[in-house]
Amino acid sequence: MRLNNYPPCLKAHETLGTGPHRDPNSLTILHQDNVGGLQVFIDQQWHSILPNSHAFVVNIGDTFMVST
């Protein structure tokens, strides 16, 4: 298990987020703030996921996909 915390950036306009990637683990559980930026790649297109501070986003990672 790994926990990541991305603190607020004082100069958001100068910040680069994580580039396109796949989650190599089994599950990713994400609690978003109101900044946004999460996208998913479906049908050869990137789709933005609107932040909801009252919910968790659960992604199935590559390890889980291989085992099913």
C-alpha positions as CSV (number, residue, x, y, z in Angstrom):
1,M,0.0,0.0,0.0
2,R,1.2,3.5,-0.8
3,L,-0.3,6.8,0.2
4,N,0.3,10.0,-1.7
5,N,-0.5,13.6,-0.6
6,Y,-0.2,16.5,-3.0
7,P,-0.2,19.7,-1.0
8,P,-1.5,22.9,-2.5
9,C,0.9,24.8,-4.8
10,L,1.4,28.5,-4.2
11,K,2.0,29.1,-7.9
12,A,-0.6,26.8,-9.5
13,H,-0.1,28.4,-12.9
14,E,3.6,27.2,-12.8
15,T,2.8,23.7,-11.7
16,L,2.8,20.6,-14.0
17,G,0.7,17.7,-12.9
18,T,1.4,14.1,-13.4
19,G,1.5,13.2,-17.1
20,P,-0.6,10.6,-18.8
21,H,0.0,7.3,-17.0
22,R,-1.5,3.9,-16.0
23,D,-1.9,2.8,-12.5
24,P,0.2,-0.4,-12.1
25,N,-1.4,-1.4,-8.8
26,S,-4.7,-3.2,-8.2
27,L,-6.8,-0.3,-6.9
28,T,-6.4,3.4,-6.6
29,I,-8.7,5.2,-4.2
30,L,-8.7,9.0,-4.7
31,H,-10.3,11.8,-2.7
32,Q,-10.2,14.9,-4.9
33,D,-10.1,18.5,-3.8
34,N,-11.9,21.2,-5.7
35,V,-9.0,21.9,-8.0
36,G,-9.8,19.1,-10.5
37,G,-7.5,17.7,-13.1
38,L,-8.3,14.0,-13.0
39,Q,-9.0,12.5,-16.4
40,V,-9.7,9.0,-17.7
41,F,-8.9,7.6,-21.2
42,I,-12.0,6.0,-22.7
43,D,-12.6,5.2,-26.3
44,Q,-9.4,6.8,-27.5
45,Q,-10.3,10.1,-25.8
46,W,-9.5,11.9,-22.5
47,H,-12.5,12.7,-20.3
48,S,-12.3,15.1,-17.3
49,I,-13.8,13.9,-14.0
50,L,-15.4,16.7,-12.1
51,P,-14.3,16.9,-8.5
52,N,-16.7,15.9,-5.8
53,S,-15.4,16.5,-2.3
54,H,-18.1,14.2,-0.9
55,A,-17.0,11.1,-2.8
56,F,-14.1,8.8,-3.5
57,V,-13.0,7.8,-7.0
58,V,-12.0,4.1,-7.3
59,N,-9.8,3.1,-10.3
60,I,-9.1,-0.5,-11.2
61,G,-5.4,-0.7,-11.9
62,D,-3.4,-2.9,-14.4
63,T,-2.8,-5.7,-11.9
64,F,-6.5,-6.2,-11.3
65,M,-7.3,-6.0,-15.0
66,V,-4.8,-8.8,-15.8
67,S,-6.3,-11.0,-13.1
68,T,-9.9,-10.8,-14.5
